[in-house]
Amino acid sequence: MAVVIDLLNNDPRKKDGAARHPEKAHRPDQEVMRKPDWIRVKAPGSPQYAATRAIVKEHKLVTVCEEAGCPNIGECWEKKHATFMIMGDTCTRACAFCNVKTGKPNALDAHEPENVADSVAKLGLSHVVITSVDRDDLDDGGAEHFARTIRALRERSPQTTIEILTPDFLRKPGALEIVVAARPDVFNHNLETVPSNYLTVRPGARYFHSVRLLQRVKELDPTIFTKSGIMVGLGEERNEVLQLMDDLRSADVDFLTIGQYLQPTRKHHRVVDFITPDEFKSYETLAMAKGFLLVSSTPLTRSSHHAGEDFARLKAARLAKLSA
């Protein structure tokens, strides 16, 4: 069983009347395009889904699966896979694609690392993914909190492999080094889109800083697998996606995920186009030819989808490469 853990300080399902995306409230409504047949998924509702939901409720966890409206929630929760966050439910960034709440976050919960470790131990997880909101308000961007969570997991569940999906730690000197020193098995940081879209899609980030962050992980510890993901359908050109692949390979990134962007609300960035399954397959073929150890490229690919299975495939691919 693999779960991506995001333990929240406050339950966002409690309605307090505050706007979820105050920075988007005055934006003009965007057209919501009708989804093609290959995007449609079965509505969740199986007994296994209900059992996972009960576990989430019992441990007072809040899932990114729910918060982001992930289309894979039915499939993943049926397999007892879920996605959670640390450091609160409120992000200091306001990316145009993201459905996570934005605003002023609460103080960090000092007991959260141990609470995460306790939950993982009780659930008996073999692979866990830890992600977070952006915490630009903190001096280290939350790096020490990530490291404490990793250490707590190692102590309670030494056989569990750990994948982290981090913010970019922009303008936080020394933060990355703190996280890498805690030695996660997989370090994931998503580029999200091509550089020409950053001003409109990911305005708080810097493309080449994110590429350099991933490169620096490998310089600090070459044994850590690195991973990054993008969304397509945001108006990017094919040649831009191919250049992005080259940029990631120059940073020695091992694993690339590519999925279709889906618009959360009319106030979010619009879907410019839906990429066909054949086009996704073409991206996968090209990315593998460029030297990635693993590529997941489908309309419904998400960064932490099938994380446990993919970790096993990553290890096998590295061994095959070393023995070639």
N, C-alpha and C positions, 0 to 999 in steps of 0.2 A: 504494500500500500504506500502511495506517495501523496503527500499533502504540501501545499504551499501555504506557510503560516504568516498571517498578518493579524496580530492580536491588537485590538483597538482599545484605547483608553475609555472612550465613550461610545455608546451604541448609536450610530447615526439613524437607526430606525425609530428612535424616539423623536417625535416631532416637536421642535421648539419654536417653530414659526420663522426661523431664519432662512433667508434665501440660500439655496445650495450653491448657486453660481452668481453671486452679486455682480461680478465683473462682466457677465454676459447678458444681464437683464435688459439692457438698452440696445443690444445688437438687433439688427433687422432679422426677421425670420428667414431661414434658408429652406429651400425646397428639399423635401425628403424623397429621394428616389425609391421607386418600388424595387424590392429585392428580387434578383433572378432566382430561378428554381434551385440553383446549386448552393445558395446561401441558406435556404430554409432548413430548419432542424425540428425534430420532434419535441413537443412541449414536455417538460419534466413532470414526473408523477409516479414513477415506479416505487415499489416498496424499498428498494435499495437507496433511491434518492431520498425518500422520507427518513430512512435510518441515518444517513449522513447529516441531513438537516437537524435531526434530533441531537446528534453528537455536537454539532456546531452550537446549538442552543444551550446544551448542557454545560459546555465549557465556556459559555459567554463570549464566543468568538464572533466577529463580524467579517464576512467574506467579501473579497474583491469580486468574486464571481457575481454576487448580488449587486454590489455597488456600481460596478462597471457594466452591468447588464450583459455579461459574457454569453454568447450563443452556445457555448459548450457546457453550460452548467448542468444540463440534464445528463449528458454522457459522463462527465467527470464525477458528479456526485453519485451516480449509479455505481461507480467504481470506488467510492469513498476517497476521491481526490477532491480537494478544495483549495482555494487560494485566499490567503489572509494577509494583513499588514501590521507592522510595528510602528511605533512613534505617533499614534493617533490617526484620526480619520480626516484631518483637515490639512490640505496642502498649501504651501506658501507660493506656489506657482499657479498660473492660470492658462495652461495649454489649451489651444482651441479644440483639440480632439477629445479631451479627457473628461470623464463624468465624475471623478472624485471631487468631493466638496472642497472649495477653496475659502481661505479666510485666515484668521489668526489662530494658530494651534494652541492647545493646552500644554502645560508643562509635561515633560516626560514622566512616565510611570516607572519609578525605580525598581518595582517588582516585576516588570514585564518580562525581562529575560528569563527569570525563573518560572514565571507562569507559562511562557511558551514551552520551555523545556519540560515542565510537568505535563502539559497537554500532549506533547509529542510522545512522551514516555507512556502515558495512559492509552494513547491511540495505537501504539506499537508501530510507528512509521519507519519504513526502510529508507525513504528519501524525503527530505523536507525542503521547501523553498521559502525563504524569508525575503519579503519585499517591504517597501515603506513609501510613505509620502515624501515629498521634498520638504526639508526643514532648514530653509535658508536662515531662519531666525537663530539657529544654534551655532556656536563658534566653530564646531567641527562638523556641522551638517548632520549630526547623528552618528558619526563614525564609531565612537566609543560604545554607543548603544548597540549598534550592529555587532561589534566585537564581543561585548558582554553576552549577547544572545547566542552567538556562536559558541563561546566558551561554556555557557550553561548547557547547551545542547550536547556538547562533547562529554561533559561530566555525567549527565543523566542518561544519555543514549549514545554510547561510544560507537555503536555499529551503524548508526543512522548517517547517511551521507547528506551533506548540506549544500544547497544552492542558494545564492543570494542574488537579488535583483535590486540594484542600488540606484540612488540619484547620482547626479554628476559631480557632487561636492565642489561646485564651481566657487572659486575664490575662498577655498578652505584649505590652506597649506597644511600638509601633513596628514590630512584626513584619510586619504586613500591608503597610506602606509599602515595606519592603525587597523583598517579592515583586513588588508592582505595578511598582516602579521597573525591574525586569528585563524588563518588558513582554511577558508571554505573550500569545498571540493570544486564548485563551479562559481565563477564570478560573472554575472550577467549585468550588462548595462545597455539599454536600448537606444539606438540612434533615432528611432521612430520614423524618420522620413529623410529625404534627400536635402542637401544644404540649401537649395534655392527656396525651399518651403519654410525654413526656420523662422523667418520674421513673422509669418502669419500663423504657423502651426505650433511652433515650439519657441516662442519669443524669449523666454527666460534662459534658454540654453545656447551653447555655442558648439557647432558641429565638430570642428577640429579639436576642441577641448575634449569632447566625448571620445573621439577616436584615440587621442593621446592617452586618455584615462585607461582604456582597454590595453593599449600598448604597454603602459607603465606596469600594469598588473603582471604581464609576462616577464618584464624586466626584473621585477621584485621577486617573483616566484614562478618559474617556468612550469612547475608541476600542476598549477591550478588551471583548469579548463576555463576558457573565456568564451563568452556568448553575447550576441547582440541581435536585436530584431527591428524590423521596420514594418510599417503599414503601407500598402499601395492603394491607389484609387483616390489620392489627394491631388492629382494633377501633375504628378511627376512624369518625366520622359523616360523611356526605356534606357537610353544611354546614361542617364543619371543614376539609375539603379545599378547598372553595370559598373560605373565608376565608384559608387559606394561600396560595392563588393571588393573592388581593388583596394580601396582605402582600408577596409577591415582586414584584408589579407596582409597588407603592409604592416598592420598592427599585430599580425600573427593570431587573429581571432579564430577559434576552432569551430564554432557553431553559429549558423545564421538561421533566423526564423523570418518568414515573410508571410503576412496575412492581409486579408482585405479590411480596409477601414470601414467601419459602420458608424453612422452618425447617431450619437445618443439622443439629442434633442434638436429642435429647429434652431436653437441658439448656438449650436456647435458648428464647426467647419463642415461644409457640405461634402457629400460624396461626389467627386467629379466624374468618376466612372467605376464600373464593376469589372474587375479583371477576370478573364475566363479561366477555367481550370487548366486549359492547354497552355495559356500564358504562364500560369504559376509553375507548371511542369517544366517549361522552358527555362524559367529563372533557376529552378532547382538544378537542372542539367548544367547550366552555365556556371553556377556557383560551385558545384562539385568539381568541375573542370579547373576552376581557379585555385583549388587546393583546400577548401574547407573540409574538416573531418566529417561534419554532419550538416545537412540542410533540411529544414522543414519548410515547404512552400506550398500552401494550399489556401483556398479562400477562408477556411475556418481555423487556420493555424493561429495560435496565440502563444505568447512568450513562454508560459509555464505549462502549456498543454502537453500531456504525456511526459512530464519532466523526469519521472523515475525511469521509465523505459528508455528515454533518450540518453540518460546518464550511462546506462549499461551499454548502449550503442556507441557512445563517445569513447568509453574505455576500450571497447573492442576495436574501434577504428584506430585509436592511438597505438595499440599493441600490434595491429596489422601493419601499420606504417613503419613502426620501429623494427619489425622483423623482416620487412621487405628488402 
